[in-house]
Amino acid sequence: MLQRFINDIKRFGHYTLYAARSELRAEVANSYLNWLWWILEPFCFMLVYTFVFGYMFAQKQEYFPIFVFIGLTFWQFFDRLLMSSVRLVKNNKSIVAKVYLPKFTLILVKILVNGFKMLISFAIVFAMMIVFRVPLTPNILWLPLIILLHILITFAFCSVLLHFGVYVEDLANVLRIGLRLLFYVTGIFYNIESKLPGQWGKFFNRCNPAAFVMSSARDCLLYGKAPSLKWMIAWFIAGILILILGIRLIYKNENSYVKVI
């Protein structure tokens, strides 16, 4: 299965890149702001949450605007991909029904599209770090590994959701509610470890993959701390196992997807 997976990525790599570029162009085709909206959207959300939680609720967190922006950057990548993965096969019925395409390729297209937007957001993060005069430390070099771990975990969950989304019509509605709950307990605009007593803060921070990558990125960028290598390895292994499960489900059942949709 692993060899087939790698071969399919190589074989359909050109289509993946082409589809991602086409989707990015289509998003801004009828927009007056064009690609600038990819900068303005997360920036405006950051201003809203900074005002609400930083001033109205008086959150005391160093470099709070950047703290929020990093959280939103990781969350939007995670949230958008999981929500889109549930209906990927159904939304691409015209392609899936006519030609063979490994269904996980549809996820890779979304990863490239949203990954490009995430890189733009991190460019804004570094600009804000300069404005706020955040001291840089060698621990900033952990960031690429943290991002890759986030992509792996997201890809893994998406592969499982893609499969079950074909058969369970209401999965998108259930997932929307679940992600909304997760949004508020992931620590996007507050520090989980400072809000929960004792070891509970660390437990919820590290057992939630979205919260873990956010806090790890904040630590290495803003506070000069290295992430927990033990937990990074643990989530890497978990991500690989979940991805194997998802890819196996897709390969085993993808021929029946067209009949169901």
HELIX and SHEET records of a PDB file:
HELIX    1   1 LEU A    2  ARG A   11  1                                  10    
HELIX    2   2 GLY A   13  VAL A   28  1                                  16    
HELIX    3   3 ASN A   34  LEU A   36  5                                   3    
HELIX    4   4 TRP A   37  TYR A   49  1                                  13    
HELIX    5   5 THR A   50  MET A   56  3                                   7    
HELIX    6   6 PHE A   64  VAL A   86  1                                  23    
HELIX    7   7 LEU A   88  ASN A   91  1                                   4    
HELIX    8   8 LYS A   93  VAL A   96  1                                   4    
HELIX    9   9 PHE A  104  VAL A  131  1                                  28    
HELIX   10  10 PRO A  138  TRP A  142  5                                   5    
HELIX   11  11 LEU A  143  TYR A  167  1                                  25    
HELIX   12  12 LEU A  171  VAL A  185  1                                  15    
HELIX   13  13 ILE A  192  LYS A  195  1                                   4    
HELIX   14  14 TRP A  200  CYS A  207  1                                   8    
HELIX   15  15 PRO A  209  LEU A  222  1                                  14    
HELIX   16  16 LEU A  229  VAL A  260  1                                  32    
END                                                                             
